[in-house]
Protein backbone atom coordinates (compact mmCIF):
# COMPACT_ATOMS: atom_id res chain seq x y z
CA UNK A 1 0.00 0.00 0.00
CA UNK A 2 1.33 3.50 -0.79
CA UNK A 3 2.11 5.83 2.08
CA UNK A 4 -0.69 8.38 1.77
CA UNK A 5 0.96 10.64 4.36
CA UNK A 6 3.59 11.72 1.83
CA UNK A 7 2.28 14.69 -0.17
CA UNK A 8 2.51 14.78 -3.94
CA UNK A 9 5.56 16.78 -4.91
CA UNK A 10 4.84 20.04 -6.71
CA UNK A 11 7.45 22.07 -8.52
CA UNK A 12 9.60 23.83 -5.94
CA UNK A 13 10.13 27.45 -6.99
CA UNK A 14 11.83 28.73 -3.83
CA UNK A 15 13.92 27.29 -1.02
CA UNK A 16 13.83 29.18 2.30
CA UNK A 17 16.45 28.31 4.93
CA UNK A 18 16.89 29.51 8.52
CA UNK A 19 19.80 29.08 10.91
CA UNK A 20 21.35 30.66 13.99
CA UNK A 21 24.06 29.35 16.34
CA UNK A 22 26.42 27.18 14.30
CA UNK A 23 24.54 28.19 11.20
CA UNK A 24 27.27 29.76 9.12
CA UNK A 25 29.19 26.50 8.99
CA UNK A 26 26.04 24.42 8.58
CA UNK A 27 24.87 26.63 5.71
CA UNK A 28 28.29 26.40 4.10
CA UNK A 29 28.17 22.59 4.24
CA UNK A 30 24.72 22.51 2.65
CA UNK A 31 24.97 25.28 0.08
CA UNK A 32 28.39 24.31 -1.29
CA UNK A 33 27.00 20.87 -2.15
CA UNK A 34 24.04 22.12 -4.19
CA UNK A 35 24.35 22.10 -7.98
CA UNK A 36 22.35 23.79 -10.75
CA UNK A 37 19.61 23.78 -11.71
CA UNK A 38 18.19 25.00 -8.41
CA UNK A 39 15.37 27.41 -7.61
CA UNK A 40 16.29 30.62 -5.86
CA UNK A 41 17.36 30.20 -2.24
CA UNK A 42 16.61 32.77 0.48
CA UNK A 43 18.46 32.51 3.78
CA UNK A 44 17.97 34.01 7.21
CA UNK A 45 21.05 33.57 9.37
CA UNK A 46 21.07 35.44 12.68
CA UNK A 47 24.09 37.62 12.01
CA UNK A 48 24.99 41.29 12.57
CA UNK A 49 24.99 43.85 9.79
CA UNK A 50 28.29 43.95 7.87
CA UNK A 51 29.01 40.30 8.67
CA UNK A 52 26.10 39.22 6.48
CA UNK A 53 27.81 40.82 3.50
CA UNK A 54 31.10 39.10 4.32
CA UNK A 55 29.31 35.78 4.74
CA UNK A 56 27.61 36.16 1.37
CA UNK A 57 30.97 36.92 -0.28
CA UNK A 58 32.51 33.85 1.32
CA UNK A 59 29.67 31.68 0.10
CA UNK A 60 29.95 33.13 -3.38
CA UNK A 61 33.61 32.09 -3.46
CA UNK A 62 32.88 28.59 -2.19
CA UNK A 63 29.60 27.73 -3.93
CA UNK A 64 28.81 26.73 -7.50
CA UNK A 65 25.63 28.79 -7.10
CA UNK A 66 25.85 32.59 -6.99
CA UNK A 67 25.55 34.06 -3.49
CA UNK A 68 24.84 37.69 -2.61
CA UNK A 69 23.58 39.73 0.29
CA UNK A 70 19.93 40.46 -0.52
CA UNK A 71 19.00 43.99 -1.57
CA UNK A 72 15.54 45.47 -1.30
CA UNK A 73 13.81 44.99 -4.65
CA UNK A 74 15.84 41.97 -5.79
CA UNK A 75 13.98 39.63 -8.12
CA UNK A 76 14.77 36.04 -7.12
CA UNK A 77 16.70 34.21 -9.85
CA UNK A 78 17.35 30.47 -10.20
CA UNK A 79 20.76 29.25 -9.04
CA UNK A 80 21.12 32.27 -6.74
CA UNK A 81 21.42 32.40 -2.95
CA UNK A 82 20.19 35.54 -1.15
CA UNK A 83 21.43 36.16 2.40
CA UNK A 84 19.19 38.41 4.51
CA UNK A 85 21.13 41.54 5.51
CA UNK A 86 21.88 41.84 9.20
CA UNK A 87 19.51 44.25 10.93
CA UNK A 88 16.78 43.90 8.26
CA UNK A 89 13.83 41.55 7.95
CA UNK A 90 13.55 39.83 4.56
CA UNK A 91 10.19 38.99 3.01
CA UNK A 92 9.05 37.75 -0.40
CA UNK A 93 6.27 39.03 -2.64
CA UNK A 94 4.86 37.13 -5.61
CA UNK A 95 4.14 39.66 -8.37
CA UNK A 96 2.83 38.09 -11.57
CA UNK A 97 4.77 34.91 -10.90
CA UNK A 98 8.07 36.67 -10.12
CA UNK A 99 9.37 36.66 -6.57
CA UNK A 100 10.54 40.01 -5.25
CA UNK A 101 12.52 40.50 -2.02
CA UNK A 102 11.84 43.21 0.51
CA UNK A 103 14.62 43.94 3.00
CA UNK A 104 13.69 46.55 5.57
CA UNK A 105 14.64 47.44 9.11
CA UNK A 106 12.03 46.51 11.68
CA UNK A 107 11.47 45.64 15.29
CA UNK A 108 13.16 42.42 16.42
CA UNK A 109 11.05 39.26 16.40
CA UNK A 110 12.15 36.68 19.01
CA UNK A 111 14.85 39.27 19.82
CA UNK A 112 16.40 38.93 16.35
CA UNK A 113 16.42 40.83 13.07
CA UNK A 114 16.36 39.31 10.52
CA UNK A 115 13.90 36.74 11.82
CA UNK A 116 13.11 33.43 10.16
CA UNK A 117 9.43 33.58 11.12
CA UNK A 118 9.03 36.84 9.20
CA UNK A 119 10.46 35.25 6.05
CA UNK A 120 8.73 31.87 6.40
CA UNK A 121 5.30 33.44 6.95
CA UNK A 122 5.53 35.40 3.71
CA UNK A 123 6.77 32.32 1.85
CA UNK A 124 3.71 30.44 3.14
CA UNK A 125 1.27 33.09 1.96
CA UNK A 126 2.98 34.03 -1.31
CA UNK A 127 4.26 30.68 -2.59
CA UNK A 128 2.66 27.95 -0.47
CA UNK A 129 2.98 24.49 -1.95
CA UNK A 130 5.69 25.53 -4.40
CA UNK A 131 8.23 26.14 -1.63
CA UNK A 132 10.66 24.15 0.49
CA UNK A 133 11.48 25.25 4.03
CA UNK A 134 14.61 24.14 5.89
CA UNK A 135 15.50 24.86 9.51
CA UNK A 136 19.06 24.31 10.71
CA UNK A 137 20.99 24.52 13.96
CA UNK A 138 20.22 27.44 16.24
CA UNK A 139 19.27 28.60 19.71
CA UNK A 140 15.69 29.52 20.57
CA UNK A 141 12.56 28.95 18.52
CA UNK A 142 12.66 31.46 15.67
CA UNK A 143 11.32 29.87 12.50
CA UNK A 144 9.23 27.17 14.16
CA UNK A 145 5.79 28.74 13.76
CA UNK A 146 6.67 30.12 10.34
CA UNK A 147 7.78 26.70 9.14
CA UNK A 148 4.56 25.22 10.48
CA UNK A 149 2.65 27.87 8.52
CA UNK A 150 4.58 26.86 5.40
CA UNK A 151 3.77 23.18 5.92
CA UNK A 152 0.10 23.99 6.49
CA UNK A 153 0.15 25.82 3.14
CA UNK A 154 1.55 22.73 1.41
CA UNK A 155 5.28 23.44 1.45
CA UNK A 156 7.75 20.61 1.91
CA UNK A 157 9.82 21.01 5.09
CA UNK A 158 13.08 19.64 6.45
CA UNK A 159 14.80 20.04 9.81
CA UNK A 160 18.33 19.28 10.90
CA UNK A 161 18.50 16.33 13.30
CA UNK A 162 19.63 16.66 16.90
CA UNK A 163 22.86 14.69 16.56
CA UNK A 164 24.34 17.00 13.91
CA UNK A 165 23.22 20.34 15.44
CA UNK A 166 25.55 22.65 17.34
CA UNK A 167 22.41 23.76 19.21
CA UNK A 168 19.22 21.74 18.80
CA UNK A 169 16.91 24.64 19.59
CA UNK A 170 15.20 25.98 16.47
CA UNK A 171 14.94 22.57 14.77
CA UNK A 172 13.63 21.00 17.98
CA UNK A 173 10.95 23.65 18.41
CA UNK A 174 9.89 23.24 14.80
CA UNK A 175 9.82 19.43 15.07
CA UNK A 176 7.79 19.48 18.27
CA UNK A 177 5.23 21.80 16.64
CA UNK A 178 4.80 19.37 13.75
CA UNK A 179 6.41 21.78 11.30
CA UNK A 180 9.14 19.38 10.16
CA UNK A 181 8.18 16.76 7.60
CA UNK A 182 11.53 14.98 7.92
CA UNK A 183 14.60 15.32 10.15
CA UNK A 184 17.89 14.96 8.30
CA UNK A 185 21.55 14.83 9.39
CA UNK A 186 23.50 17.86 8.21
CA UNK A 187 25.74 15.71 6.02
CA UNK A 188 22.68 14.50 4.09
CA UNK A 189 20.76 17.79 3.89
CA UNK A 190 21.99 18.85 0.43
CA UNK A 191 20.99 15.45 -0.96
CA UNK A 192 17.56 15.66 0.73
CA UNK A 193 17.00 19.13 -0.76
CA UNK A 194 18.09 17.99 -4.21
CA UNK A 195 15.78 14.98 -4.12
CA UNK A 196 12.78 17.18 -3.31
CA UNK A 197 13.67 19.72 -5.99
CA UNK A 198 14.34 17.01 -8.59
CA UNK A 199 12.18 14.01 -7.64
CA UNK A 200 12.96 10.80 -9.49
N, C-alpha and C positions, 0 to 999 in steps of 0.2 A: 504494500500500500504506500502511495506517496505521502510525504510529510506535508500536510496541508498548512502547517504553521510557518512554512517558509514562503515569504511573499514572492510573487512573480517579479522578476527583475525588469525595471524600466530603464531607459537610457539615462545614465548619470551625466548631468550637465554641469555639476559643480561639486567639488569636494571641500568641506569645511572642517578644519582641524583646530583643536584647542589644546593648550599645554601650559604648565606653569613650572613648578620646581623640577629641575632635571629635564625640562622640555627642550632646551636648545640642542642638547645632544641627542635626545630622542627624535626630535624633528629631523635633525641631520641624518640620522640612521635611516629614517623612513624616506625622506624626500630624495636623498641621493640614489636610492634604489629604484625610483620610479622612472619609467621610460615612455617616450611618446608612442602613440598618441594618448594624451590624457586631457580630461576637461580642466578648466581653470581650477586652481586650488587657492582658497583663502584661509589664512592662518591667524589665530589670536594666540600669541605667546605673551604671558605677563612679563613685560620688560620695559625699562624706562625709555623715555624719548632719547634719541641719539643712538642708543645701543640697538634699537630696532633696525635702524639704517645699516649699521655695521653688520648685524646678523644677516640681513638680506643680501648684502654684498658678499659675505662669506658663503652663503648658500649658492649664490649665483656662480661663484668660482667652482664650487664642489659638485653642483647638480648638472645633469644633462638638460633639465628643464630650466627656463629662465626665471630668476627670482628677483623681485624688486620690493622695496617698501611701498605699500599702497599709497596712492595719492587721491584725494577727493576728486571724483569724476571719472576715475579709471573705468574703462569698459573691459570686463573680464575676457581674456583671450585663452584659447586652448594652450596647453603646454607652458603655462605661466603660473608662478607662485606669487601670491600677494601677501606680504607680511603687514599686519595692522601696525600703524605707527604708535609708538609709546605715547601715552597721554591722550589718545583719541579713540573713541569707539568706532568700529567699522561695521557698516550694515550694507546689505545688497538690495537693489531695486530692479525688478524685471520690467523693462520698458520695451514693448514690442518684440519680446523674445531675446533681447540683449540684456545682459546683467551689468548694472552700473554699481560702482562702489561709492559709498559716502563715508568719509573719515572726518569726524568732527569731535572737538573737545566736549566733554560732558561730565556730569557728576559720576563719581565712582559707583560701580555696582559690585556688591560683595567686596568692597574696599579696593577694587581694581579698575583700571582704565588703560587699555581696552579690556572689555569683559566678553567672555565667550557666550554668555547667555544673550547678550545684545545681538551678537552676530547670528547665533543659532536660531533665535526667534524670527529674525527676518528671513533667514533661509527657509524656515518652515512655511512662512506665509507666502513668500514670493516664488519658491521653487518646488516645495513639497516633495512629491514622490520622485522627482528627477534629481535628488541630491543624495550625497553620502556624508554622514557626520562621523567624525573620529575624535575621541577624547583620550588624551595621553596623560602621562604622569603629572601630578601637581597637587599642591596642598589646598584644602578647602573644598568647596562644592560648586564653584563657578562652572557653568556649562551643563550641569546635570538637568535642570528643568528645561533648558533650551533644547538639549538633545532629546529629551522626552517629547517635547513639542514637535521636533522634527520627525521622530518615529511615528507619532500619532498622525502626522500629515503624510505618512507613507515613505519617508526617507529610509534608506538603509543606514544602520549605525554599527560602529565598532568601538570597543573600549580596550585599552591596554590592560593586560592581566596583572594581578598583584605581584607575582614573582619577579617581573621585569621592570616594575616601577621603582623610581627613586623614592617617590612618596605616593602611596596608593590612597589618595584623597579624592580628587576629582573623578577618576574612573570608578572608585568604589561608590561614591554618592550617586553617580549616573546608573551604575549597575543595580544598586538597591532600589532605585526608583522605577526600574524596568525600562530605562532608556536605551540600554545596550543590547543589541540583538545578538552579538557574539563578542566574547572576550578573547583577545589574541596576544601572544607574546610579542614583545617589541621586534624581535628578530624576524617574525613572520608577518608583520603588519603591512609592509609594502606589497607582499604577495597577496595578502587578503584584499587589499585595496584594488590591486590589478585584476583579481578574479571577479570582483563585483563590477568594475568598470567594463571589463571585457569577458563576460560570461561565455563559457564554452558552448 
